[in-house]
Amino acid sequence: MLVTFTTDAHADITMFGDVALALLKMMGHSGTVPGAILAEDVPLALDRLKAAIEKENAPPPADDRDDDEPVVSMAHRALPLINLLAAAARAESNVMWK
């Protein structure tokens, strides 16, 4: 499954479903798809996501690793969504995902 995040203030971001759901939960949402964050709630969601990313510095599970591939941290995976949320917060724009 793929999840696409959209807002009027930034280009769309598409992520693998498992990563997107984990990030949604870090923002304080249930992880339901589709969903949305109202413009006034975007700054709080952004702060929660940043705090959760800073708190979680664990590597991905061992079964998710491939010996030939580099490890991609959740902080790196979250960066496009953090940028989208920051742009939405500045523009006071809603964020939706499907």
N, CA, C and O atoms as CSV, one atom per row, in Angstrom:
chain,resi,resn,atom,element,x,y,z
A,1,MET,N,N,0.839,-1.170,0.000
A,1,MET,CA,C,0.000,0.000,0.000
A,1,MET,C,C,0.893,1.246,0.000
A,1,MET,O,O,1.940,1.276,0.647
A,2,LEU,N,N,0.464,2.254,-0.727
A,2,LEU,CA,C,1.122,3.555,-0.741
A,2,LEU,C,C,0.178,4.583,-0.142
A,2,LEU,O,O,-1.038,4.489,-0.304
A,3,VAL,N,N,0.740,5.560,0.548
A,3,VAL,CA,C,-0.042,6.645,1.133
A,3,VAL,C,C,0.510,7.952,0.573
A,3,VAL,O,O,1.717,8.188,0.600
A,4,THR,N,N,-0.382,8.794,0.068
A,4,THR,CA,C,0.013,10.081,-0.493
A,4,THR,C,C,-0.506,11.201,0.399
A,4,THR,O,O,-1.703,11.285,0.674
A,5,PHE,N,N,0.410,12.063,0.850
A,5,PHE,CA,C,0.079,13.235,1.663
A,5,PHE,C,C,-0.023,14.435,0.728
A,5,PHE,O,O,0.828,14.630,-0.140
A,6,THR,N,N,-1.074,15.238,0.913
A,6,THR,CA,C,-1.279,16.410,0.062
A,6,THR,C,C,-1.610,17.634,0.906
A,6,THR,O,O,-2.207,17.531,1.977
A,7,THR,N,N,-1.210,18.783,0.401
A,7,THR,CA,C,-1.566,20.080,0.955
A,7,THR,C,C,-1.410,21.090,-0.172
A,7,THR,O,O,-0.678,20.845,-1.132
A,8,ASP,N,N,-2.087,22.213,-0.062
A,8,ASP,CA,C,-1.969,23.250,-1.089
A,8,ASP,C,C,-0.622,23.964,-1.048
A,8,ASP,O,O,-0.251,24.642,-2.005
A,9,ALA,N,N,0.110,23.817,0.054
A,9,ALA,CA,C,1.336,24.578,0.260
A,9,ALA,C,C,2.609,23.831,-0.147
A,9,ALA,O,O,3.703,24.382,-0.025
A,10,HIS,N,N,2.487,22.581,-0.629
A,10,HIS,CA,C,3.681,21.770,-0.893
A,10,HIS,C,C,3.335,20.714,-1.934
A,10,HIS,O,O,2.167,20.380,-2.130
A,11,ALA,N,N,4.351,20.198,-2.593
A,11,ALA,CA,C,4.141,19.087,-3.528
A,11,ALA,C,C,3.702,17.845,-2.754
A,11,ALA,O,O,4.029,17.691,-1.577
A,12,ASP,N,N,2.964,16.969,-3.419
A,12,ASP,CA,C,2.509,15.734,-2.790
A,12,ASP,C,C,3.696,14.854,-2.402
A,12,ASP,O,O,4.735,14.867,-3.061
A,13,ILE,N,N,3.526,14.091,-1.322
A,13,ILE,CA,C,4.535,13.159,-0.834
A,13,ILE,C,C,3.900,11.779,-0.806
A,13,ILE,O,O,2.830,11.611,-0.221
A,14,THR,N,N,4.530,10.786,-1.423
A,14,THR,CA,C,4.037,9.417,-1.399
A,14,THR,C,C,5.030,8.547,-0.644
A,14,THR,O,O,6.236,8.603,-0.882
A,15,MET,N,N,4.494,7.732,0.280
A,15,MET,CA,C,5.322,6.860,1.118
A,15,MET,C,C,4.737,5.456,1.129
A,15,MET,O,O,3.557,5.258,0.841
A,16,PHE,N,N,5.578,4.486,1.465
A,16,PHE,CA,C,5.085,3.136,1.700
A,16,PHE,C,C,4.161,3.164,2.902
A,16,PHE,O,O,4.384,3.925,3.844
A,17,GLY,N,N,3.132,2.343,2.874
A,17,GLY,CA,C,2.094,2.348,3.886
A,17,GLY,C,C,2.590,2.148,5.296
A,17,GLY,O,O,2.142,2.848,6.204
A,18,ASP,N,N,3.517,1.201,5.517
A,18,ASP,CA,C,3.976,0.933,6.883
A,18,ASP,C,C,4.706,2.123,7.477
A,18,ASP,O,O,4.547,2.417,8.662
A,19,VAL,N,N,5.497,2.806,6.677
A,19,VAL,CA,C,6.213,3.993,7.147
A,19,VAL,C,C,5.226,5.127,7.407
A,19,VAL,O,O,5.301,5.801,8.434
A,20,ALA,N,N,4.300,5.334,6.472
A,20,ALA,CA,C,3.306,6.407,6.622
A,20,ALA,C,C,2.454,6.196,7.869
A,20,ALA,O,O,2.191,7.151,8.600
A,21,LEU,N,N,2.019,4.967,8.122
A,21,LEU,CA,C,1.200,4.693,9.294
A,21,LEU,C,C,1.974,4.938,10.581
A,21,LEU,O,O,1.427,5.471,11.547
A,22,ALA,N,N,3.241,4.551,10.596
A,22,ALA,CA,C,4.074,4.799,11.781
A,22,ALA,C,C,4.222,6.296,12.022
A,22,ALA,O,O,4.151,6.742,13.167
A,23,LEU,N,N,4.426,7.074,10.970
A,23,LEU,CA,C,4.575,8.519,11.112
A,23,LEU,C,C,3.264,9.172,11.554
A,23,LEU,O,O,3.274,10.104,12.359
A,24,LEU,N,N,2.141,8.688,11.033
A,24,LEU,CA,C,0.840,9.211,11.452
A,24,LEU,C,C,0.624,8.981,12.945
A,24,LEU,O,O,0.124,9.858,13.649
A,25,LYS,N,N,0.997,7.813,13.416
A,25,LYS,CA,C,0.845,7.516,14.841
A,25,LYS,C,C,1.773,8.389,15.677
A,25,LYS,O,O,1.409,8.794,16.781
A,26,MET,N,N,2.965,8.686,15.166
A,26,MET,CA,C,3.878,9.583,15.874
A,26,MET,C,C,3.288,10.987,15.986
A,26,MET,O,O,3.574,11.713,16.939
A,27,MET,N,N,2.458,11.368,15.000
A,27,MET,CA,C,1.823,12.687,15.017
A,27,MET,C,C,0.604,12.721,15.934
A,27,MET,O,O,0.006,13.779,16.133
A,28,GLY,N,N,0.231,11.567,16.496
A,28,GLY,CA,C,-0.909,11.518,17.391
A,28,GLY,C,C,-2.210,11.136,16.714
A,28,GLY,O,O,-3.280,11.331,17.290
A,29,HIS,N,N,-2.145,10.598,15.508
A,29,HIS,CA,C,-3.343,10.186,14.790
A,29,HIS,C,C,-3.491,8.672,14.842
A,29,HIS,O,O,-2.538,7.951,15.136
A,30,SER,N,N,-4.687,8.206,14.556
A,30,SER,CA,C,-4.991,6.782,14.655
A,30,SER,C,C,-4.320,5.954,13.573
A,30,SER,O,O,-4.167,4.743,13.728
A,31,GLY,N,N,-3.924,6.578,12.500
A,31,GLY,CA,C,-3.322,5.843,11.401
A,31,GLY,C,C,-4.331,5.379,10.372
A,31,GLY,O,O,-4.027,4.517,9.548
A,32,THR,N,N,-5.527,5.942,10.409
A,32,THR,CA,C,-6.523,5.570,9.411
A,32,THR,C,C,-6.231,6.270,8.088
A,32,THR,O,O,-5.786,7.418,8.052
A,33,VAL,N,N,-6.492,5.550,7.011
A,33,VAL,CA,C,-6.305,6.084,5.667
A,33,VAL,C,C,-7.618,5.894,4.936
A,33,VAL,O,O,-8.114,4.768,4.892
A,34,PRO,N,N,-8.208,6.921,4.363
A,34,PRO,CA,C,-7.746,8.303,4.257
A,34,PRO,C,C,-7.977,9.069,5.549
A,34,PRO,O,O,-8.681,8.616,6.451
A,35,GLY,N,N,-7.361,10.247,5.609
A,35,GLY,CA,C,-7.500,11.095,6.778
A,35,GLY,C,C,-7.048,12.513,6.481
A,35,GLY,O,O,-6.629,12.835,5.369
A,36,ALA,N,N,-7.143,13.360,7.513
A,36,ALA,CA,C,-6.782,14.770,7.321
A,36,ALA,C,C,-6.438,15.412,8.651
A,36,ALA,O,O,-6.833,14.934,9.715
A,37,ILE,N,N,-5.695,16.503,8.569
A,37,ILE,CA,C,-5.391,17.357,9.715
A,37,ILE,C,C,-5.842,18.758,9.330
A,37,ILE,O,O,-5.448,19.276,8.285
A,38,LEU,N,N,-6.653,19.362,10.159
A,38,LEU,CA,C,-7.077,20.736,9.901
A,38,LEU,C,C,-5.891,21.676,10.075
A,38,LEU,O,O,-4.961,21.388,10.828
A,39,ALA,N,N,-5.934,22.794,9.374
A,39,ALA,CA,C,-4.826,23.749,9.373
A,39,ALA,C,C,-4.408,24.162,10.776
A,39,ALA,O,O,-3.214,24.300,11.044
A,40,GLU,N,N,-5.366,24.362,11.679
A,40,GLU,CA,C,-5.009,24.808,13.032
A,40,GLU,C,C,-4.330,23.719,13.853
A,40,GLU,O,O,-3.706,24.016,14.871
A,41,ASP,N,N,-4.443,22.439,13.418
A,41,ASP,CA,C,-3.828,21.324,14.142
A,41,ASP,C,C,-2.483,20.902,13.559
A,41,ASP,O,O,-1.784,20.084,14.157
A,42,VAL,N,N,-2.112,21.442,12.413
A,42,VAL,CA,C,-0.867,21.050,11.748
A,42,VAL,C,C,0.367,21.363,12.604
A,42,VAL,O,O,1.231,20.495,12.722
A,43,PRO,N,N,0.500,22.558,13.211
A,43,PRO,CA,C,1.701,22.818,14.016
A,43,PRO,C,C,1.888,21.821,15.165
A,43,PRO,O,O,3.014,21.413,15.448
A,44,LEU,N,N,0.804,21.429,15.825
A,44,LEU,CA,C,0.899,20.452,16.907
A,44,LEU,C,C,1.333,19.089,16.368
A,44,LEU,O,O,2.171,18.423,16.977
A,45,ALA,N,N,0.772,18.669,15.232
A,45,ALA,CA,C,1.165,17.399,14.619
A,45,ALA,C,C,2.638,17.422,14.236
A,45,ALA,O,O,3.345,16.431,14.418
A,46,LEU,N,N,3.100,18.543,13.708
A,46,LEU,CA,C,4.512,18.688,13.345
A,46,LEU,C,C,5.402,18.589,14.579
A,46,LEU,O,O,6.420,17.896,14.554
A,47,ASP,N,N,5.033,19.268,15.647
A,47,ASP,CA,C,5.821,19.205,16.884
A,47,ASP,C,C,5.868,17.792,17.442
A,47,ASP,O,O,6.922,17.331,17.880
A,48,ARG,N,N,4.728,17.097,17.428
A,48,ARG,CA,C,4.689,15.716,17.926
A,48,ARG,C,C,5.576,14.804,17.095
A,48,ARG,O,O,6.292,13.963,17.639
A,49,LEU,N,N,5.531,14.969,15.772
A,49,LEU,CA,C,6.353,14.139,14.898
A,49,LEU,C,C,7.830,14.387,15.158
A,49,LEU,O,O,8.605,13.439,15.283
A,50,LYS,N,N,8.226,15.646,15.240
A,50,LYS,CA,C,9.636,15.962,15.503
A,50,LYS,C,C,10.093,15.396,16.840
A,50,LYS,O,O,11.191,14.849,16.941
A,51,ALA,N,N,9.254,15.526,17.870
A,51,ALA,CA,C,9.607,15.007,19.193
A,51,ALA,C,C,9.746,13.489,19.168
A,51,ALA,O,O,10.672,12.944,19.769
A,52,ALA,N,N,8.842,12.807,18.483
A,52,ALA,CA,C,8.901,11.345,18.400
A,52,ALA,C,C,10.132,10.888,17.631
A,52,ALA,O,O,10.758,9.895,18.000
A,53,ILE,N,N,10.485,11.600,16.571
A,53,ILE,CA,C,11.670,11.249,15.778
A,53,ILE,C,C,12.934,11.433,16.617
A,53,ILE,O,O,13.829,10.589,16.585
A,54,GLU,N,N,13.010,12.527,17.363
A,54,GLU,CA,C,14.176,12.758,18.218
A,54,GLU,C,C,14.296,11.688,19.297
A,54,GLU,O,O,15.398,11.264,19.645
A,55,LYS,N,N,13.164,11.261,19.816
A,55,LYS,CA,C,13.148,10.252,20.877
A,55,LYS,C,C,13.530,8.872,20.344
A,55,LYS,O,O,14.188,8.092,21.033
A,56,GLU,N,N,13.117,8.582,19.125
A,56,GLU,CA,C,13.347,7.263,18.541
A,56,GLU,C,C,14.559,7.295,17.625
A,56,GLU,O,O,14.482,7.789,16.500
A,57,ASN,N,N,15.648,6.780,18.096
A,57,ASN,CA,C,16.855,6.692,17.280
A,57,ASN,C,C,17.226,5.245,17.024
A,57,ASN,O,O,18.389,4.938,16.761
A,58,ALA,N,N,16.243,4.351,17.098
A,58,ALA,CA,C,16.502,2.921,16.927
A,58,ALA,C,C,16.635,2.574,15.454
A,58,ALA,O,O,15.947,3.157,14.617
A,59,PRO,N,N,17.510,1.633,15.128
A,59,PRO,CA,C,17.611,1.164,13.750
A,59,PRO,C,C,16.386,0.324,13.388
A,59,PRO,O,O,15.669,-0.133,14.278
A,60,PRO,N,N,16.140,0.117,12.094
A,60,PRO,CA,C,14.996,-0.708,11.703
A,60,PRO,C,C,15.164,-2.142,12.198
A,60,PRO,O,O,16.283,-2.560,12.494
A,61,PRO,N,N,14.081,-2.898,12.294
A,61,PRO,CA,C,14.179,-4.281,12.747
A,61,PRO,C,C,15.122,-5.105,11.874
A,61,PRO,O,O,15.279,-4.831,10.684
A,62,ALA,N,N,15.739,-6.102,12.469
A,62,ALA,CA,C,16.720,-6.927,11.755
A,62,ALA,C,C,16.096,-7.636,10.556
A,62,ALA,O,O,16.759,-7.795,9.531
A,63,ASP,N,N,14.844,-8.063,10.658
A,63,ASP,CA,C,14.211,-8.759,9.532
A,63,ASP,C,C,13.869,-7.819,8.389
A,63,ASP,O,O,13.553,-8.280,7.293
A,64,ASP,N,N,13.923,-6.516,8.617
A,64,ASP,CA,C,13.642,-5.525,7.587
A,64,ASP,C,C,14.920,-5.101,6.863
A,64,ASP,O,O,14.874,-4.294,5.934
A,65,ARG,N,N,16.034,-5.634,7.281
A,65,ARG,CA,C,17.313,-5.230,6.719
A,65,ARG,C,C,17.740,-6.171,5.601
A,65,ARG,O,O,17.482,-7.374,5.640
A,66,ASP,N,N,18.386,-5.605,4.627
A,66,ASP,CA,C,18.987,-6.369,3.544
A,66,ASP,C,C,20.473,-6.070,3.597
A,66,ASP,O,O,20.875,-4.907,3.643
A,67,ASP,N,N,21.291,-7.112,3.591
A,67,ASP,CA,C,22.738,-6.917,3.749
A,67,ASP,C,C,23.343,-6.026,2.676
A,67,ASP,O,O,24.356,-5.368,2.912
A,68,ASP,N,N,22.727,-6.001,1.495
A,68,ASP,CA,C,23.272,-5.209,0.392
A,68,ASP,C,C,22.775,-3.768,0.391
A,68,ASP,O,O,23.298,-2.937,-0.352
A,69,GLU,N,N,21.785,-3.463,1.203
A,69,GLU,CA,C,21.177,-2.138,1.204
A,69,GLU,C,C,21.552,-1.366,2.467
A,69,GLU,O,O,21.652,-1.953,3.545
A,70,PRO,N,N,21.760,-0.064,2.342
A,70,PRO,CA,C,22.043,0.742,3.535
A,70,PRO,C,C,20.794,0.880,4.411
A,70,PRO,O,O,19.669,0.789,3.920
A,71,VAL,N,N,21.002,1.096,5.685
A,71,VAL,CA,C,19.907,1.278,6.626
A,71,VAL,C,C,19.400,2.714,6.512
A,71,VAL,O,O,20.187,3.660,6.543
A,72,VAL,N,N,18.087,2.870,6.379
A,72,VAL,CA,C,17.479,4.200,6.300
A,72,VAL,C,C,16.715,4.433,7.594
A,72,VAL,O,O,15.765,3.713,7.900
A,73,SER,N,N,17.126,5.429,8.343
A,73,SER,CA,C,16.499,5.701,9.637
A,73,SER,C,C,15.120,6.309,9.452
A,73,SER,O,O,14.794,6.836,8.389
A,74,MET,N,N,14.318,6.228,10.503
A,74,MET,CA,C,12.983,6.827,10.464
A,74,MET,C,C,13.092,8.346,10.331
A,74,MET,O,O,12.224,8.979,9.731
A,75,ALA,N,N,14.147,8.927,10.884
A,75,ALA,CA,C,14.339,10.372,10.751
A,75,ALA,C,C,14.503,10.769,9.286
A,75,ALA,O,O,13.957,11.782,8.848
A,76,HIS,N,N,15.254,9.973,8.532
A,76,HIS,CA,C,15.411,10.263,7.108
A,76,HIS,C,C,14.117,10.025,6.348
A,76,HIS,O,O,13.781,10.779,5.435
A,77,ARG,N,N,13.397,8.986,6.721
A,77,ARG,CA,C,12.129,8.694,6.048
A,77,ARG,C,C,11.092,9.781,6.335
A,77,ARG,O,O,10.237,10.063,5.495
A,78,ALA,N,N,11.165,10.385,7.511
A,78,ALA,CA,C,10.182,11.395,7.921
A,78,ALA,C,C,10.458,12.776,7.333
A,78,ALA,O,O,9.554,13.611,7.299
A,79,LEU,N,N,11.659,13.035,6.877
A,79,LEU,CA,C,12.037,14.376,6.428
A,79,LEU,C,C,11.105,14.970,5.372
A,79,LEU,O,O,10.730,16.134,5.507
A,80,PRO,N,N,10.709,14.235,4.327
A,80,PRO,CA,C,9.769,14.838,3.364
A,80,PRO,C,C,8.440,15.229,4.001
A,80,PRO,O,O,7.879,16.272,3.665
A,81,LEU,N,N,7.933,14.410,4.911
A,81,LEU,CA,C,6.675,14.727,5.578
A,81,LEU,C,C,6.846,15.910,6.523
A,81,LEU,O,O,5.944,16.740,6.635
A,82,ILE,N,N,7.972,16.002,7.198
A,82,ILE,CA,C,8.253,17.153,8.068
A,82,ILE,C,C,8.255,18.435,7.238
A,82,ILE,O,O,7.697,19.449,7.655
A,83,ASN,N,N,8.883,18.387,6.068
A,83,ASN,CA,C,8.910,19.564,5.185
A,83,ASN,C,C,7.510,19.931,4.713
A,83,ASN,O,O,7.169,21.112,4.649
A,84,LEU,N,N,6.690,18.924,4.378
A,84,LEU,CA,C,5.314,19.182,3.956
A,84,LEU,C,C,4.518,19.807,5.091
A,84,LEU,O,O,3.798,20.782,4.875
A,85,LEU,N,N,4.636,19.263,6.295
A,85,LEU,CA,C,3.905,19.805,7.445
A,85,LEU,C,C,4.357,21.226,7.771
A,85,LEU,O,O,3.531,22.073,8.111
A,86,ALA,N,N,5.654,21.494,7.671
A,86,ALA,CA,C,6.169,22.837,7.944
A,86,ALA,C,C,5.613,23.842,6.932
A,86,ALA,O,O,5.228,24.951,7.303
A,87,ALA,N,N,5.573,23.457,5.660
A,87,ALA,CA,C,5.018,24.344,4.632
A,87,ALA,C,C,3.530,24.571,4.869
A,87,ALA,O,O,3.039,25.688,4.708
A,88,ALA,N,N,2.815,23.525,5.247
A,88,ALA,CA,C,1.384,23.652,5.523
A,88,ALA,C,C,1.141,24.546,6.734
A,88,ALA,O,O,0.194,25.333,6.745
A,89,ALA,N,N,1.987,24.430,7.749
A,89,ALA,CA,C,1.844,25.272,8.945
A,89,ALA,C,C,2.066,26.741,8.593
A,89,ALA,O,O,1.313,27.608,9.036
A,90,ARG,N,N,3.102,27.021,7.793
A,90,ARG,CA,C,3.378,28.410,7.387
A,90,ARG,C,C,2.225,28.993,6.577
A,90,ARG,O,O,1.875,30.163,6.735
A,91,ALA,N,N,1.634,28.170,5.705
A,91,ALA,CA,C,0.563,28.641,4.825
A,91,ALA,C,C,-0.824,28.484,5.450
A,91,ALA,O,O,-1.830,28.851,4.843
A,92,GLU,N,N,-0.871,27.937,6.671
A,92,GLU,CA,C,-2.135,27.671,7.351
A,92,GLU,C,C,-3.059,26.863,6.448
A,92,GLU,O,O,-4.205,27.242,6.205
A,93,SER,N,N,-2.541,25.748,5.962
A,93,SER,CA,C,-3.241,24.888,5.018
A,93,SER,C,C,-3.524,23.517,5.646
A,93,SER,O,O,-2.741,23.027,6.460
A,94,ASN,N,N,-4.631,22.914,5.265
A,94,ASN,CA,C,-4.974,21.571,5.708
A,94,ASN,C,C,-4.016,20.556,5.085
A,94,ASN,O,O,-3.421,20.817,4.040
A,95,VAL,N,N,-3.871,19.410,5.724
A,95,VAL,CA,C,-3.081,18.294,5.201
A,95,VAL,C,C,-4.008,17.090,5.106
A,95,VAL,O,O,-4.737,16.780,6.049
A,96,MET,N,N,-3.974,16.411,3.954
A,96,MET,CA,C,-4.792,15.225,3.758
A,96,MET,C,C,-3.917,14.074,3.286
A,96,MET,O,O,-2.845,14.284,2.719
A,97,TRP,N,N,-4.384,12.864,3.525
A,97,TRP,CA,C,-3.671,11.693,3.006
A,97,TRP,C,C,-4.691,10.655,2.567
A,97,TRP,O,O,-5.787,10.535,3.115
A,98,LYS,N,N,-4.267,9.906,1.539
A,98,LYS,CA,C,-5.116,8.838,1.008
A,98,LYS,C,C,-4.263,7.690,0.506
A,98,LYS,O,O,-4.795,6.692,0.020
